[in-house]
Amino acid sequence: MALNSRIISHPSSGVLEILKQRMGAAGKKEFAQAEIPFGAVGLIQGKLIDMIAAADVAEKAADVRVFDLKGLCPQHITMVGIFGDIADVKAGIAAIEADENL
């Protein structure tokens, strides 16, 4: 299964609220304490095993924070959000897409 990805530059307050509601308690707390609004969010969707590996790749490649975005999916597809400034989110997504193991 291929990974699906999207980058949202300058996410609206409504989009940020939707994403915050899909985070676990720890993510919501950290999200609320962020000093600067996130300049971008990258959304990556795929199998759980790939999403955990993708989160690791993104955080090692760029100054981003990755959160599990919970929800109901009958196909057992998981989504993670990669939050940071635009350049770092793009770098994190690019590193994921370049990883031959994903």
C-alpha positions as CSV (number, residue, x, y, z in Angstrom):
1,M,0.0,0.0,0.0
2,A,1.4,3.4,-0.9
3,L,1.4,6.2,1.5
4,N,-0.9,9.2,0.9
5,S,0.4,12.6,1.8
6,R,-0.7,16.2,1.8
7,I,0.8,19.5,3.0
8,I,-1.4,22.3,4.3
9,S,0.4,25.6,4.4
10,H,-0.9,28.1,7.0
11,P,-3.7,25.9,8.2
12,S,-6.9,27.7,9.2
13,S,-8.0,27.8,12.8
14,G,-10.9,25.5,11.8
15,V,-8.5,22.9,10.4
16,L,-6.2,23.2,13.4
17,E,-9.2,22.6,15.7
18,I,-10.2,19.5,13.7
19,L,-6.7,18.1,14.0
20,K,-6.5,19.0,17.7
21,Q,-9.7,17.0,18.4
22,R,-8.2,13.9,16.7
23,M,-5.1,14.0,18.9
24,G,-4.6,12.1,22.2
25,A,-4.5,13.9,25.5
26,A,-0.7,14.4,25.4
27,G,-0.8,15.8,21.9
28,K,-3.6,18.2,22.7
29,K,-1.7,19.5,25.7
30,E,1.5,20.1,23.7
31,F,-0.5,21.6,20.8
32,A,-2.2,24.0,23.2
33,Q,1.1,25.1,24.7
34,A,2.8,25.8,21.3
35,E,4.1,29.4,21.5
36,I,3.9,29.9,17.7
37,P,1.1,28.7,15.5
38,F,2.3,26.0,13.2
39,G,3.1,27.3,9.8
40,A,2.2,24.0,8.1
41,V,0.9,20.5,8.8
42,G,1.8,17.5,6.7
43,L,-0.8,14.6,6.7
44,I,0.5,11.1,6.0
45,Q,-1.9,8.1,5.8
46,G,-1.1,4.4,5.6
47,K,-0.6,1.2,7.6
48,L,0.2,1.7,11.3
49,I,3.6,0.1,11.0
50,D,4.5,2.5,8.2
51,M,3.2,5.5,10.1
52,I,5.4,4.8,13.1
53,A,8.4,4.5,10.8
54,A,7.4,7.6,8.9
55,A,7.1,9.6,12.1
56,D,10.6,8.5,13.1
57,V,12.0,9.5,9.6
58,A,10.3,12.9,9.7
59,E,11.4,13.8,13.2
60,K,15.0,12.8,12.4
61,A,15.0,14.8,9.1
62,A,13.6,18.1,10.3
63,D,12.5,20.1,13.3
64,V,8.9,18.9,13.4
65,R,6.5,17.3,15.9
66,V,4.5,14.3,14.8
67,F,1.2,13.3,16.4
68,D,-1.1,10.4,15.8
69,L,-4.5,11.6,14.5
70,K,-7.1,9.2,15.8
71,G,-10.3,8.3,14.0
72,L,-12.4,5.5,12.8
73,C,-11.3,3.8,9.6
74,P,-12.8,0.5,8.6
75,Q,-9.8,-0.2,6.4
76,H,-7.4,0.1,9.4
77,I,-5.5,3.1,7.8
78,T,-3.8,5.4,10.3
79,M,-3.0,9.1,9.8
80,V,-0.3,11.1,11.4
81,G,0.1,14.9,11.4
82,I,3.6,16.4,11.0
83,F,3.6,19.9,12.5
84,G,6.2,22.7,12.1
85,D,7.2,25.5,9.9
86,I,6.6,25.1,6.1
87,A,10.2,24.3,5.2
88,D,10.6,21.7,8.0
89,V,7.3,20.0,7.2
90,K,8.2,19.8,3.5
91,A,11.6,18.4,4.5
92,G,10.0,15.8,6.7
93,I,7.5,14.7,4.0
94,A,10.3,14.6,1.4
95,A,12.4,12.4,3.7
96,I,9.4,10.0,4.2
97,E,8.8,9.9,0.4
98,A,12.5,9.2,-0.3
99,D,12.7,6.4,2.3
100,E,12.9,3.1,0.3
101,N,11.4,1.1,3.2
102,L,8.2,3.0,3.3
